[in-house]
Amino acid sequence: MWINLKRFFRTPSKIIVSRVVISTTDTTIIVPVYNDPAGVARTIDSLSQCQLNDQWALTVVDNGSTDETAATIRCHTSGINTACYISENEIQSSYAARNTGIRNTDADVIAFLDADMTVSDDYFDRALTHLHENDLDYLGCRVDLTVPDGERTRTARYNAHTGFPVEQYLARHRYAPTCALFVRRAVFADVGLFDPRLISGGDMEFGNRVDAAGYDMGYCADAVVHHPVRSSFRSLYGKNVRVGRGHCQLQRYYPDRYGEPPIPPRHEPLDTEPVDLPLDDRLAFGALSTAMTAARASGYARELASPSDTGADVDGPPSL
């Protein structure tokens, strides 16, 4: 456990940090899941190779699944002594599920993964070493998109090409995605939890709050998680519709930060790694990019016309 005195040493232009280390840091890994038994099985099996011990814990939060997800979680966590399975059935939101996981641990550092990701056995060692050696409060890690054999569709290759530029997210928009994120518990105690009203964009809203509070944020390229690509056009389109809805929600709930509807927020385009692509791929990727922009616009318009309701009875981010 550590005490963060950051909030008590603040000037208008500079934050002076004083941290007292009291004991060895414990870590809990939180994995939210909804109706994805195959994905959560892969993630748990991957984590089981990380040699979890008494200083590590795994919390899988089922967000009201209606299939065999719950049975799969119980089966695959049965051999991990430090694993537990809990449910969040009242609020249909991955952020609500993460909040439930946070409230059910007293670990000093909380790591987040999605329920379809895999990690190498040194992922947590690399990330935590970077977190502590650089005295960080909030850490994003590298996300590599993988294309399984037999799924090398053009959509899959486009998704892999655009990827998760986490370092750029942090540099330009001051957040890291919750699929590869480490946060000290004291940060949640100070700035609050994720906003469970959001269906997308909660990682950015939380990261922006952390940044505004003056906490130290960083990126670790050596800690890598593997995220499967979306290989079908329908799946990728649906994700971008949800992102568009999330953008509209951010404006509805936080107009001072993100602007007011009905003008969608504009974000600076992110760079992609220079890759020599065949002409047909360049043309196809351009068409897919246009389609995904349209998907976000469609999601934004849908949210304006019919606001989402996750069932969260809160006005703003809840406290720890």
LONU-746208 format. One line per field, with one value per residue (C-alpha): chain; residue number from 0; x negated, y negated, z negated. Coordinates in pm, whole numbers, always signed. Layout:
residues N
kette	[A  ...]
nr	[NUM  ...]
c1	[X  ...]
c2	[Y  ...]
c3	[Z  ...]
end
This chain:
residues 320
kette	[A  A  A  A  A  A  A  A  A  A  A  A  A  A  A  A  A  A  A  A  A  A  A  A  A  A  A  A  A  A  A  A  A  A  A  A  A  A  A  A  A  A  A  A  A  A  A  A  A  A  A  A  A  A  A  A  A  A  A  A  A  A  A  A  A  A  A  A  A  A  A  A  A  A  A  A  A  A  A  A  A  A  A  A  A  A  A  A  A  A  A  A  A  A  A  A  A  A  A  A  A  A  A  A  A  A  A  A  A  A  A  A  A  A  A  A  A  A  A  A  A  A  A  A  A  A  A  A  A  A  A  A  A  A  A  A  A  A  A  A  A  A  A  A  A  A  A  A  A  A  A  A  A  A  A  A  A  A  A  A  A  A  A  A  A  A  A  A  A  A  A  A  A  A  A  A  A  A  A  A  A  A  A  A  A  A  A  A  A  A  A  A  A  A  A  A  A  A  A  A  A  A  A  A  A  A  A  A  A  A  A  A  A  A  A  A  A  A  A  A  A  A  A  A  A  A  A  A  A  A  A  A  A  A  A  A  A  A  A  A  A  A  A  A  A  A  A  A  A  A  A  A  A  A  A  A  A  A  A  A  A  A  A  A  A  A  A  A  A  A  A  A  A  A  A  A  A  A  A  A  A  A  A  A  A  A  A  A  A  A  A  A  A  A  A  A  A  A  A  A  A  A  A  A  A  A  A  A  A  A  A  A  A  A  A  A  A  A  A  A]
nr	[0  1  2  3  4  5  6  7  8  9  10  11  12  13  14  15  16  17  18  19  20  21  22  23  24  25  26  27  28  29  30  31  32  33  34  35  36  37  38  39  40  41  42  43  44  45  46  47  48  49  50  51  52  53  54  55  56  57  58  59  60  61  62  63  64  65  66  67  68  69  70  71  72  73  74  75  76  77  78  79  80  81  82  83  84  85  86  87  88  89  90  91  92  93  94  95  96  97  98  99  100  101  102  103  104  105  106  107  108  109  110  111  112  113  114  115  116  117  118  119  120  121  122  123  124  125  126  127  128  129  130  131  132  133  134  135  136  137  138  139  140  141  142  143  144  145  146  147  148  149  150  151  152  153  154  155  156  157  158  159  160  161  162  163  164  165  166  167  168  169  170  171  172  173  174  175  176  177  178  179  180  181  182  183  184  185  186  187  188  189  190  191  192  193  194  195  196  197  198  199  200  201  202  203  204  205  206  207  208  209  210  211  212  213  214  215  216  217  218  219  220  221  222  223  224  225  226  227  228  229  230  231  232  233  234  235  236  237  238  239  240  241  242  243  244  245  246  247  248  249  250  251  252  253  254  255  256  257  258  259  260  261  262  263  264  265  266  267  268  269  270  271  272  273  274  275  276  277  278  279  280  281  282  283  284  285  286  287  288  289  290  291  292  293  294  295  296  297  298  299  300  301  302  303  304  305  306  307  308  309  310  311  312  313  314  315  316  317  318  319]
c1	[+0  -120  +4  +33  -9  +11  +335  +184  -115  +37  -47  +122  -162  -322  -237  -490  -463  -545  -485  -554  -593  -456  -452  -501  -245  +24  +192  +540  +625  +984  +1146  +1505  +1698  +2039  +2151  +1803  +1717  +1447  +1280  +1276  +1146  +849  +775  +794  +579  +324  +320  +278  -66  -175  -238  +4  -84  +31  -68  +151  +523  +759  +1116  +1346  +1668  +1961  +2182  +2507  +2421  +2706  +2502  +2244  +1999  +2052  +1988  +1680  +1540  +1590  +1428  +1122  +1057  +1087  +713  +608  +599  +606  +895  +1252  +1570  +1829  +2130  +2259  +2618  +2783  +2598  +2526  +2193  +1836  +1741  +1991  +1840  +1492  +1620  +1762  +1423  +1246  +1480  +1410  +1035  +805  +498  +267  +241  +527  +464  +735  +767  +1051  +1203  +1058  +694  +380  +56  -296  -417  -633  -365  -290  -652  -749  -454  -486  -861  -802  -526  -738  -1075  -918  -698  -380  -18  +143  -19  +89  -75  -130  +155  +74  +361  +339  +493  +569  +502  +805  +932  +710  +999  +946  +1139  +909  +599  +742  +817  +463  +321  +506  +448  +431  +176  +178  -129  +44  +367  +170  -30  +259  +575  +440  +582  +505  +764  +885  +776  +415  +417  +263  +393  +301  +597  +535  +615  +965  +1005  +925  +1089  +1366  +1442  +1541  +1867  +2112  +2357  +2121  +2131  +1805  +1546  +1530  +1159  +1096  +1321  +1147  +799  +880  +996  +675  +467  +660  +595  +221  +131  -171  -84  -312  -346  -534  -616  -784  -465  -253  +98  +247  +592  +774  +878  +1235  +1236  +1589  +1716  +2029  +1832  +1600  +1889  +2084  +1788  +1762  +2135  +2088  +1791  +2007  +2277  +2012  +1893  +2246  +2279  +1954  +2093  +2425  +2268  +1954  +2026  +1759  +1492  +1620  +1855  +2230  +2449  +2538  +2184  +1969  +1630  +1335  +1016  +675  +609  +369  +65  +35  -293  -419  -356  -404  -59  +47  +268  +579  +526  +477  +801  +988  +851  +953  +1305  +1316  +1195  +1476  +1727  +1608  +1632  +1989  +2052  +1944  +2164  +2453  +2395  +2378  +2707  +2874  +2765  +2903  +3238  +3256  +3026  +2876  +2961  +2728  +2941  +2685  +2863  +2580  +2505  +2140  +1865  +1929  +1681  +1481]
c2	[+0  -353  -696  -948  -1304  -1452  -1634  -1816  -1964  -2148  -2480  -2634  -2530  -2229  -1920  -1813  -1444  -1283  -910  -692  -320  -124  +236  +452  +373  +635  +659  +766  +838  +752  +911  +810  +1040  +1065  +1367  +1469  +1813  +1886  +1549  +1558  +1917  +1807  +1516  +1717  +1995  +1736  +1580  +1921  +1937  +1624  +1819  +1619  +1625  +1466  +1121  +1162  +1211  +1257  +1127  +1218  +1014  +1159  +872  +1069  +1326  +1540  +1827  +2069  +1792  +1834  +2210  +2151  +1903  +2146  +2428  +2235  +2057  +2373  +2438  +2084  +2037  +1658  +1633  +1534  +1499  +1230  +1089  +748  +809  +474  +245  +358  +186  +311  +8  +108  +457  +310  +95  +403  +569  +264  +255  +622  +586  +393  +440  +143  +182  +288  +429  +448  +691  +771  +1116  +1214  +1125  +1326  +1226  +1364  +1498  +1187  +928  +830  +835  +598  +365  +346  +295  +3  -136  -132  -229  -533  -618  -615  -612  -512  -291  -187  +109  +220  +398  +619  +731  +1090  +1242  +1612  +1857  +1890  +1541  +1327  +1142  +795  +657  +847  +712  +359  +391  +516  +231  -42  +131  -12  -299  -322  -546  -799  -775  -874  -1149  -1313  -1225  -1142  -796  -428  -163  +54  +367  +307  +69  +50  -200  -252  -207  -544  -709  -560  -666  -1022  -1079  -817  -504  -455  -614  -320  -524  -499  -219  -337  -604  -542  -469  -810  -992  -825  -886  -1253  -1280  -1119  -1355  -1661  -1556  -1569  -1202  -1060  -864  -645  -380  -50  +87  +397  +525  +666  +806  +980  +883  +1078  +875  +832  +1033  +964  +634  +664  +697  +406  +189  +266  +170  -167  -228  -175  -415  -677  -633  -672  -1000  -1135  -1018  -1191  -1519  -1467  -1399  -1615  -1909  -2126  -1875  -1723  -1983  -1968  -1766  -1769  -1852  -1536  -1581  -1597  -1415  -1463  -1168  -909  -804  -451  -277  -319  +8  +87  +202  +335  +99  +311  +312  -64  -113  +139  -3  -353  -228  -51  -364  -563  -295  -300  -679  -642  -379  -622  -894  -648  -553  -919  -992  -688  -799  -1146  -1001  -724  -768  -450  -344  -101  -106  -306  -524  -776  -1131  -1116  -869  -684  -697  -402]
c3	[+0  +67  -28  +252  +132  +481  +416  +119  +304  +596  +755  +1062  +1292  +1131  +930  +667  +588  +257  +219  -83  -14  -309  -183  +124  +391  +457  +797  +902  +1265  +1357  +1663  +1751  +1983  +2146  +2352  +2462  +2324  +2584  +2535  +2156  +2162  +2377  +2145  +1823  +1970  +2076  +1729  +1568  +1730  +1542  +1222  +1008  +638  +314  +442  +751  +786  +1077  +1068  +1357  +1363  +1559  +1680  +1687  +1954  +2082  +2229  +2090  +1994  +1618  +1632  +1847  +1593  +1306  +1500  +1613  +1281  +1071  +1087  +995  +618  +636  +885  +806  +1008  +938  +1122  +1219  +1325  +1255  +1498  +1855  +1908  +1921  +1710  +1442  +1445  +1399  +1112  +943  +975  +831  +532  +462  +424  +195  +415  +453  +831  +1056  +1404  +1669  +1959  +2198  +2213  +2549  +2496  +2426  +2257  +2234  +1899  +1841  +1927  +1568  +1456  +1738  +1683  +1305  +1324  +1559  +1336  +1021  +1166  +1334  +1035  +1246  +1139  +1470  +1734  +2082  +2253  +2610  +2787  +3086  +3305  +3420  +3733  +3678  +3960  +4182  +4092  +4311  +4464  +4600  +4303  +4065  +4235  +4229  +3857  +3792  +4002  +3810  +3477  +3126  +3126  +2746  +2726  +2953  +2753  +2445  +2614  +2797  +2607  +2260  +2210  +2266  +2356  +2071  +2256  +2142  +1847  +1498  +1239  +876  +645  +480  +816  +812  +448  +553  +892  +882  +1084  +1448  +1560  +1592  +1803  +2101  +2355  +2515  +2444  +2070  +2093  +2248  +2001  +1706  +1849  +1909  +1546  +1422  +1635  +1516  +1155  +1224  +1195  +1376  +1690  +1898  +2167  +2168  +2514  +2368  +2203  +2486  +2494  +2795  +2916  +3190  +3492  +3601  +3921  +4040  +4180  +3967  +3642  +3717  +3836  +3518  +3301  +3476  +3436  +3062  +3060  +3232  +2969  +2700  +2852  +2831  +2471  +2377  +2509  +2334  +1995  +2024  +2259  +2098  +2201  +2524  +2673  +2708  +2946  +3228  +3349  +3328  +3161  +3397  +3306  +3457  +3691  +3553  +3750  +3881  +3934  +4291  +4469  +4835  +4939  +5278  +5473  +5427  +5050  +5041  +5231  +5017  +4690  +4799  +4867  +4530  +4353  +4513  +4411  +4048  +4039  +4162  +3893  +3621  +3769  +3776  +3412  +3314  +3492  +3333  +2987  +3049  +3156  +2895  +2591  +2446  +2094  +1918  +1605  +1406  +1150  +1105  +1202  +1296  +1205  +878  +592  +469]
end
